[in-house]
Amino acid sequence: MEEIELTAPKVDLKKAPNSQLSATPITPENSNTLTKEMLNRQKKYRIKVHSTERDKHPVKVCINGYMYLFPRDKWVVVPEAVKATLDEAQIKDYSVELEGPERGKVTATDVNRFSYQTEEVKEEKEAAAPAKPAETTKGK
């Protein structure tokens, strides 16, 4: 008996509705274009990540191989996935008890990695200085 391989029909990523786009499996052949199209369709936000005493470097956020690199202390426009990644980024902050019966005890606390302001972009005309994705890291 002859085996028949079933394949899903090709999806035109530029014209596909969001429901079809999100249901399309990511493969090596479509990962760059699918991710790019999904990021382009997302709600946009203006954000400004603040510098700290210890960190004044540009911010890097990678979404499925698309690297966003943007400066601190300036407003930039990013897709919702970049904002969500910044929301989830946390680091451990350690404090030492200096007085009392637990003197010397070290306590770890999860704190937000980035301090930033944000506002939703309502129109594309409002979006000044979009954050450009840096060179993709896929296949490197």
C-alpha positions as a Markdown table, in Angstrom:
| # | Residue | x | y | z |
|---|---|---|---|---|
| 1 | Met | 0.0 | 0.0 | 0.0 |
| 2 | Glu | 1.3 | 3.4 | -1.0 |
| 3 | Glu | 1.8 | 6.0 | 1.8 |
| 4 | Ile | 0.3 | 9.4 | 1.1 |
| 5 | Glu | 1.8 | 12.4 | 2.9 |
| 6 | Leu | -0.8 | 15.0 | 4.0 |
| 7 | Thr | 0.4 | 18.6 | 4.0 |
| 8 | Ala | -1.4 | 21.7 | 5.1 |
| 9 | Pro | -2.1 | 24.2 | 2.4 |
| 10 | Lys | 0.3 | 27.1 | 2.1 |
| 11 | Val | -0.8 | 30.2 | 4.0 |
| 12 | Asp | -0.4 | 33.6 | 2.6 |
| 13 | Leu | 0.9 | 35.3 | 5.8 |
| 14 | Lys | 0.3 | 38.8 | 4.6 |
| 15 | Lys | -3.4 | 38.1 | 3.9 |
| 16 | Ala | -4.3 | 35.5 | 6.5 |
| 17 | Pro | -6.6 | 36.5 | 9.3 |
| 18 | Asn | -5.2 | 36.6 | 12.8 |
| 19 | Ser | -6.9 | 33.3 | 13.8 |
| 20 | Gln | -5.3 | 31.5 | 10.9 |
| 21 | Leu | -1.9 | 33.1 | 11.5 |
| 22 | Ser | -1.8 | 32.1 | 15.2 |
| 23 | Ala | -2.9 | 28.6 | 14.3 |
| 24 | Thr | -0.1 | 28.2 | 11.7 |
| 25 | Pro | 2.7 | 25.9 | 13.1 |
| 26 | Ile | 6.1 | 27.5 | 13.2 |
| 27 | Thr | 8.6 | 25.6 | 11.0 |
| 28 | Pro | 12.2 | 26.4 | 10.0 |
| 29 | Glu | 10.8 | 27.5 | 6.6 |
| 30 | Asn | 8.3 | 30.0 | 7.8 |
| 31 | Ser | 9.6 | 31.1 | 11.2 |
| 32 | Asn | 11.1 | 34.4 | 10.1 |
| 33 | Thr | 8.1 | 35.6 | 8.0 |
| 34 | Leu | 5.5 | 34.3 | 10.5 |
| 35 | Thr | 7.2 | 35.9 | 13.5 |
| 36 | Lys | 7.6 | 39.2 | 11.6 |
| 37 | Glu | 4.0 | 39.3 | 10.5 |
| 38 | Met | 2.7 | 38.4 | 14.0 |
| 39 | Leu | 4.8 | 41.2 | 15.5 |
| 40 | Asn | 3.7 | 43.7 | 12.9 |
| 41 | Arg | 0.0 | 43.0 | 13.7 |
| 42 | Gln | 0.4 | 43.4 | 17.4 |
| 43 | Lys | -0.8 | 46.4 | 19.4 |
| 44 | Lys | 2.0 | 49.0 | 19.6 |
| 45 | Tyr | 3.2 | 50.7 | 22.7 |
| 46 | Arg | 5.4 | 53.7 | 23.3 |
| 47 | Ile | 7.9 | 52.9 | 26.1 |
| 48 | Lys | 10.8 | 54.7 | 27.8 |
| 49 | Val | 13.1 | 52.4 | 29.8 |
| 50 | His | 14.9 | 54.4 | 32.5 |
| 51 | Ser | 18.6 | 54.3 | 33.2 |
| 52 | Thr | 19.9 | 53.2 | 36.6 |
| 53 | Glu | 23.1 | 54.0 | 38.4 |
| 54 | Arg | 24.4 | 50.6 | 37.4 |
| 55 | Asp | 22.9 | 50.2 | 33.9 |
| 56 | Lys | 22.9 | 52.8 | 31.2 |
| 57 | His | 23.3 | 50.4 | 28.3 |
| 58 | Pro | 20.7 | 49.9 | 25.5 |
| 59 | Val | 17.9 | 47.4 | 26.2 |
| 60 | Lys | 17.9 | 44.1 | 24.2 |
| 61 | Val | 14.8 | 42.0 | 23.8 |
| 62 | Cys | 14.6 | 39.0 | 21.6 |
| 63 | Ile | 11.3 | 37.6 | 20.3 |
| 64 | Asn | 11.6 | 34.3 | 18.4 |
| 65 | Gly | 14.9 | 35.4 | 16.8 |
| 66 | Tyr | 13.9 | 39.1 | 16.3 |
| 67 | Met | 16.2 | 41.2 | 18.4 |
| 68 | Tyr | 15.0 | 44.6 | 19.4 |
| 69 | Leu | 17.7 | 47.0 | 20.6 |
| 70 | Phe | 16.7 | 50.4 | 21.8 |
| 71 | Pro | 18.2 | 53.2 | 23.9 |
| 72 | Arg | 17.3 | 54.0 | 27.5 |
| 73 | Asp | 15.7 | 57.3 | 28.4 |
| 74 | Lys | 14.1 | 57.8 | 25.0 |
| 75 | Trp | 10.5 | 57.1 | 23.8 |
| 76 | Val | 10.4 | 54.2 | 21.3 |
| 77 | Val | 7.5 | 52.2 | 19.8 |
| 78 | Val | 7.5 | 48.4 | 20.2 |
| 79 | Pro | 5.0 | 45.6 | 19.7 |
| 80 | Glu | 3.1 | 44.2 | 22.6 |
| 81 | Ala | 5.3 | 41.1 | 22.9 |
| 82 | Val | 8.3 | 43.3 | 23.7 |
| 83 | Lys | 6.4 | 45.1 | 26.4 |
| 84 | Ala | 5.2 | 41.8 | 27.8 |
| 85 | Thr | 8.8 | 40.5 | 27.9 |
| 86 | Leu | 9.9 | 43.6 | 29.9 |
| 87 | Asp | 6.9 | 43.1 | 32.2 |
| 88 | Glu | 8.1 | 39.5 | 33.0 |
| 89 | Ala | 11.8 | 40.3 | 33.3 |
| 90 | Gln | 12.8 | 40.0 | 37.0 |
| 91 | Ile | 16.1 | 39.7 | 38.9 |
| 92 | Lys | 16.9 | 38.8 | 42.5 |
| 93 | Asp | 17.6 | 41.6 | 45.0 |
| 94 | Tyr | 19.5 | 40.6 | 48.1 |
| 95 | Ser | 19.2 | 42.4 | 51.5 |
| 96 | Val | 21.0 | 41.7 | 54.8 |
| 97 | Glu | 19.3 | 42.0 | 58.1 |
| 98 | Leu | 21.5 | 44.5 | 60.1 |
| 99 | Glu | 19.8 | 44.4 | 63.5 |
| 100 | Gly | 17.8 | 42.2 | 65.8 |
| 101 | Pro | 17.9 | 38.4 | 66.4 |
| 102 | Glu | 18.2 | 37.6 | 62.7 |
| 103 | Arg | 21.2 | 39.9 | 62.2 |
| 104 | Gly | 23.3 | 38.8 | 59.2 |
| 105 | Lys | 20.4 | 36.9 | 57.6 |
| 106 | Val | 20.3 | 37.3 | 53.8 |
| 107 | Thr | 16.9 | 37.6 | 52.1 |
| 108 | Ala | 16.3 | 37.3 | 48.3 |
| 109 | Thr | 13.4 | 39.1 | 46.7 |
| 110 | Asp | 12.3 | 39.1 | 43.1 |
| 111 | Val | 12.1 | 42.6 | 41.6 |
| 112 | Asn | 11.3 | 44.0 | 38.2 |
| 113 | Arg | 14.5 | 44.1 | 36.0 |
| 114 | Phe | 13.4 | 47.3 | 34.1 |
| 115 | Ser | 11.8 | 50.5 | 35.3 |
| 116 | Tyr | 9.9 | 52.1 | 32.4 |
| 117 | Gln | 6.9 | 54.2 | 31.4 |
| 118 | Thr | 4.5 | 53.1 | 28.8 |
| 119 | Glu | 1.4 | 54.3 | 26.8 |
| 120 | Glu | -0.6 | 52.6 | 24.1 |
| 121 | Val | -0.2 | 53.9 | 20.6 |
| 122 | Lys | -3.7 | 54.7 | 19.2 |
| 123 | Glu | -2.7 | 55.8 | 15.7 |
| 124 | Glu | 0.4 | 55.1 | 13.6 |
| 125 | Lys | 0.9 | 58.9 | 13.2 |
| 126 | Glu | 1.3 | 59.1 | 16.9 |
| 127 | Ala | 4.2 | 56.6 | 16.8 |
| 128 | Ala | 7.5 | 58.4 | 16.7 |
| 129 | Ala | 10.9 | 56.7 | 16.8 |
| 130 | Pro | 9.9 | 53.0 | 16.3 |
| 131 | Ala | 12.4 | 50.5 | 17.7 |
| 132 | Lys | 13.9 | 48.7 | 14.8 |
| 133 | Pro | 14.5 | 45.0 | 15.1 |
| 134 | Ala | 18.3 | 44.4 | 15.1 |
| 135 | Glu | 19.7 | 41.8 | 12.7 |
| 136 | Thr | 17.8 | 38.5 | 13.2 |
| 137 | Thr | 19.6 | 35.8 | 15.1 |
| 138 | Lys | 17.9 | 32.9 | 13.3 |
| 139 | Gly | 20.2 | 30.5 | 11.6 |
| 140 | Lys | 23.4 | 31.9 | 13.1 |
